[in-house]
């Protein structure tokens, strides 16, 4: 990812089953950036993996509300409205100021 090879980073992440069971953990912001990049490129289904992995690996990270919000936007765009609403509720509990409207 440092060299702008986001597709390669996603393929590598997807190959590891279960993700991160072997080797070093991906840095939290790398996962978040990868998820955002995939979502911005219209690959919303793929964006779910790095966002969910961030949330699983870093449950107490200070940027968790923002990642939850980004995942909620992805889920909503995929028509998964119930899942999106649950994620927004988590954001509301963690950081009410991060919820717009």
N, C-alpha and C positions, 0 to 999 in steps of 0.2 A: 504494500500500500504506500510505503514511503516514496516509491517511484511512480505512483499513479496507476498501478496495476490492480485495480479493484476487482476485476473479473477473476483474475488468478487467485486473489486472496479469498474470494467467495468459494471458488472451486476447492481450494485447499481446506477451508473450514468445513465444507459440506462432506468431504471425503472421510474425515475423522469420525468414527462411530464408536460410542457416543462422543459428541464433540468434547475435545479437551481431556479425554480419558488418558491420553498419553502425551507426554511432552509438556512444554511450558504453556501457561495460560495466555491467551491473547490479551493485550492491554485493553482496559475498558473503553477508552476513547477510540481505539482502532475499531472495535466492534460497533460503536455508535456511529462513527464516520462511515463505515461500510454499509450499515443499514440505511443511513440517510442517502448515501450515494445511490444505492439500489432503488430506493423509493423515488428519488428525483429522476432516475432514468426510466421510471415506469415499471420497474421490476418489483412491484409491491409484495408479491407472494414470496419472493426470495429475500426481501428485506426483513421478513419476520424472523428468520433464523438468527442473524446477528443481534437483533434487538432482544429476542427471547434469551439468547445465550448471555448477553450482558446482564439481564435481570436475574438469571439463574446464578451466574458466577459472582456477581457483585451486589448482593441484596441490600447492603447498607451504603452504597456509593452515593455521594452527594448529588450526582446528576440523575439519579433514578427517576425523579418526577418527569424530567424532560424526555427521558427514554420511554417511559410509560406513555407520555403524551404523543410522541412520535409513533409508537406502536399502535396507539388508539386511532390515530389518523389513517394509518395503513389498513387496519382492520375495518374501519368504517368505509374506506374506499373500495374494499373488497366485498362489501355488503354484509359483513359480520358485525352487525350493529349491537347485538347483545354483548359480544366480547369487547367491543369498543367502549360501550357504556360501563362495563366492569372496570376497564383500565382507567377511564376518566374518574371513576369513583375512587380508585386507589390514589390517583394524583390529588384529588380533592382532600383526601385524608392526610397525605404527606405534605402537600404544599398548596393550599387553597389559592394562593396568589398566581399559581401557574396555570389555572384553569380559566380560559377566556369565556365569558358569558356564562 
